[in-house]
Amino acid sequence: MIIERVVGQNIRRIRLERGISQEALAYDAEIDRSYLGSLERGEKNPTVRLLARIAEVLDCEMPDLVTESAKPVPRNLPRGRKRKT
């Protein structure tokens, strides 16, 4: 198990399940969007403090981010901004 990949997959899975864009999560967690992308790809090793902020924004517990999950990562969110009708 490579913990960076587990954390990245979990962040991405939970974010997509909740319908949150990378941009919105990054903004609310006060990190750069490109850094969030690196986290989701397992290329960065986040601090515990950062994981706590991300968990708070995603409304989940920290163990949800660091524990291997058998749940598949959902497909991407629809592209573009939603239009108000």
Secondary structure, 3 states (H helix, E strand, C coil): CCHHHHHHHHHHHHHHHCCCCHHHHHHHHCCCHHHHHHHHCCCCCCCHHHHHHHHHHHCCCHHHHHCCCCCCCCCCCCCCCCCCC
